[in-house]
Amino acid sequence: MRSMHAVRAHARGGPEVLVYEDAPRPEPGPGEVLLAVRAASVTANELRWEATWTDSFDGTGHARLPVIPSHEVAGVVADAGPGVAGVGIGDAVYGLIPFTHDGAAAEYVSLPADILAAKPVNLDYPAAAAVPLAALTAWQALVVHAGLRPGQHVLIHGAAGGVGSFAVQIAAALGARVIATASAMDAGFVADLGAAEVIDHRTQRFEEHVRDMDAVLDIVGGETQRRSWSVLRRGGVLVSLAEPIDSREADAHRARGVFFIVEPNREHLRQITRLIESGQLAPVVDQIVPLAETRAAYEALEHTHRRGKIVIEVAA
């Protein structure tokens, strides 16, 4: 069996359980391709998700050990199993790997072919790897669940983060008026992304500045979510990524609430690619590290405020 370099965890835990080592190179099954990984992206809290360690989202499934983290990937198709369509050997692609599947912190990964889209022609591999999870989350929140339309008003919490920075750009590209919450030091950054107004969440109460919002995107949860109901217009929608919605609050404010988990989706990724190639959407990369330093990248996410993604460059 051929081997590869990979970062794996042989027991559940945080960054301390990640080991850079030799591992068996996977083989693509039916409907799968073998991807030669060029870059992967690191996601905060990924090592705390049940789906990272089992074959289910709620932790009731079977344990998967050892596991390989990092579920955003960009690379080149090296081989294909039977029944693959839409991509071919040698194609430059990117995508979001299902969370109950091994990730891309490795030289190779086998994954379903139908979740991959052609890499944006104007992005290199590290920049492309910073896109799938955050951009698909923002797209599905705003387009699929909120149904955001031109001229509507949207409040985006946590706008300087990975998902938030894409959400501001996507909402602006859709023709909505974007109001965002962020720290004062990130206000200029968020405004440059397309926010018409940025509210300092540390010194200002957003509900004293906005009202009659068509939609709120909550990436923070807790007290922020509870306070957000009051700024929605009747019939508006609060989309939460942080925690489930209290249906009683939604009913009391005559609004709609949605909590969802992002899903890999080739067509949504193609729509995102069009925005990137037209110059309306750009990933924000904070730092690029080699594969051998993946553990340090996960440690950095737990202790440091960052704008954009930390990317693992697996191969130049």
N, C-alpha and C positions, 0 to 999 in steps of 0.2 A: 504494500500500500504506500502510495506517495505521501509525503509529509509537507507541511507548510509552517510558517511562523504565525502564531496567533496569540491573542490575549484571552485567557480563560479563567473561570472561577470554578473550583472543585468543591466549594461549600458556600452556603448562603452567607451574605455579609455585605459590607461596604467596599470602598476602594481597596482596603487592605487585603482582600481575598483574591485580587486580580494578579495573574502571573503571566509573564511573557515567556512562551515556551514553544516547542515543536508540537504539532498536533496533526492528526490524520487529515489529509486533503479530502473534502467531500466530493461526491459524485452526483450529478444531476439525475433526478428521477423523472417520471412522466410529467410533462408540462413544466419542467424546471430548466433553468440554465445554470451553468457554472460561470460565475462572474470573477474575473481577475480584478480584485479591489484596488482602486487607485487612491480613494479617500473615503473616510467614514466620519460621522459626526457624533459627538458626545452629548448626552441629554441629562439634565439635572433630574435627580430622583429615580432614574431608571433602575438602579440597583435595589430600590425599595418596592418596585412593582411586583405583584404576585406573578404576572405574566412572564417576567424575566426568568423565573425559576421553575415554572410549571407549564403544563400545556393548556391552562385555562386562565381567564382573567381574574377569577375570584379565589384562586388558590386551592380549589377543590380537586384539581386534576393531578396527574402524575408528575413527580419531580423530574426535572431535566438537569442532569449534572454529568460532566462539566458543561458550562454554558459560555458562549461568546457574546459580549455586549455590543452595543452601538448599532442602531437599526436604520440609520440613514446612510445611504451608500451611493457612490458613483464609481463606475468602472467600465471594463470592456468585456463583452461576452466571449468566453474562452471555449465553451462547449455547450451542447444542448441535448436534453433528453428527448424521448419520443413525444410527439404531439405538441411541440412548441410552435407558436405562430406569433407574428408581430415583431419579433426581434431575430437577428441572425448573428452568427459568429463574426466577431470583429466590430460589432456595433458599440458605440459609446452611449451608455445609458445611465439612468439614475432612478432612485425610488426609495420607498419606505418598506422595510422588511417587516412582516407580521411580528408582533411582540412575543408571541409564543414560539418563535423560531430563532435559531442562532443568528446573531448579528454579524457585523462586518468588520470587527476589529481583528482582521486576519487577512492573509494574502489572497484567500479565495473564499467564496461563499456560494452555496447552491440555494436558489430561491425561485419562487413561482415567476415564470416569464411574464404573466399577464399583469403584474404590478409595476413593470418597468416602462419608462418612457425615454425617448431620445434625450440625451443631455442637451441643455441649451447651448447653442453654438457660441455664444458670447461669454460663457463661463468656463474657467478651468475646472479640473476635477475637485480640488478642495472647496471652491466656492459652490459648485453644484451639490456637494455632499452636505452643505449647510442648509439646503432648501427643504427637502421632502417633509419631515415631520412638522416643522413649524409652519411652513407655507400651506400644507394640506390642512392642518388644524385651523388656521385662520380662514382659509377658503371655505371649508365645510361649515365653520361657525357662521360666517357672514353671508355666504351665498346659499348654502343648502338649508341651514336651520333658521337664520334670520330673514332670508329673502330680501336682503338689502337692495334698494333701488336708488337710481340717481335722484339727488335732491333731498334724500332722507338724512336725518341726524343720528349719529351713532357715538356713544361714549365707550371708550376702550380703556380698561384698567390695565396697569402693568405694561404700558406701551413701549417701554425701552427694552424689554426682554426679547427672547427669541421669537415667540409667537406674536407678541405685541407689536414688534417692529414690522413684521409681515402684515399684520392686521391693519395697521395704519396705512400702509402703502396700498393694500388691496382695496380698502374702503374708499380711499381717495381716487384710485383708478376706476372704481365703479361709479364715481360721481357723487358720493355722499359727503356731507360735511362732518369732519372728524374732530371730536373733542377727546382729549386724552388725559390720563393721570400718570404722573411720573415724578421722580425726584427733581429738585431744582437743577441739579447738575446735569440732568439728562434732557432738560426742557428744549434746548436748542437742537439737540440731536433728533428728538421726536418731531419738532416743528419742521425740520428739514425733510423728514419722511413724508410729510403731507398733512400733519395735524393743524387745523385752523386755530386751535386754542389748547394750551397745555396747562393743567392745574397741578400745582405742587401738592402731592398727597400728604406731605409731612406737616405743612403749615396751613393748608386750606381744606375746607370741607366741600367736596365737589357738589353736594346737593344744594349748597348756597349759591352756586354759580350756573347750574344747568337745570333745565326742566323740559318736559314734553319731548323726551328722546324717543325716537322710533325703535332704537335697539341699544342694548348695553351688552358689551362683551366683558365677562368677568373672568379674569385669569388669576385673581387673588383669593377670593372666597371669604368666609368668615363675616366679620362686621362689614366689610366692603360690599359683599353681596346683599346683606340685609338692608343697608342704606341705599342700595341702588334701585330698589323697587319704587321709591318715591319720585325718582326723576323720569320714569317712563310715562309716556302718554297712555291713555286708555287704549287697549289693544296692542300695545307695544310688546317687545319680546326681550327677555333677559336670557342670554346664552352663557352657560357656565362651563368652564373647563376645570374648575377647582374642586367643586363638590356638588352633590345632587341638589336639585331645586326643592324648596319647600312649597308644595302645591297650595297650601293654605295662604301663603303670602301672595302667590300669583293670583289666586282667586280674589283675595281682598283688594288687590290693586287693579283688578280687571285687566290683567296682562297675561302673557304667555311665558312659560319658563321651559328651557331646554338644557339638559345636561347630556353630554355625549363624549365618547372616546373616538379619537380620529381613526380612520380606516385607510389602508392603502387603496389607491384608486388611480388607474392609469389615465382615464379621461380627465379627471380633475387636475392631475399633474400636467397633462398636455395644455390645459387652459392656463395654468400657472406659467408654463414655459413660454406661451405666447406673450404674456405680460413681461416676462424677463427679457425676451428677445426684442420687444418693442421699446424697452427702456423704462417701463413703468414700474418695475419691481426689481429689487436688487437685494441679495443676501448680505448680511453683516457678519463678517468673520472676525472674531476677537483674537484668535491665536491658532497657529498651526503647529502640531507636534508630531514627531515620528511615532510609529506603531509601538516601539519599545517603551515609550513614555505615556502610554494610555492610562496607567494607574494614576500617575501624577495629574493627568488632565481631569480625571474624575474627582480627585482630591481638591483641585482648584475650584471646581464647581461648588463644592460644599462650603468654601470659606471666602470667596472673593466675588464682589459685585462685578458683573461683566455686561458689555453690550454685544449682542450677537453670540455666535457659536464658537466653541472650541472644536477644531477639526483635526482628525488624525490623517496624516499623509502616509499611506501605506507604500506606494510606489510612485516615483516621479513620472 
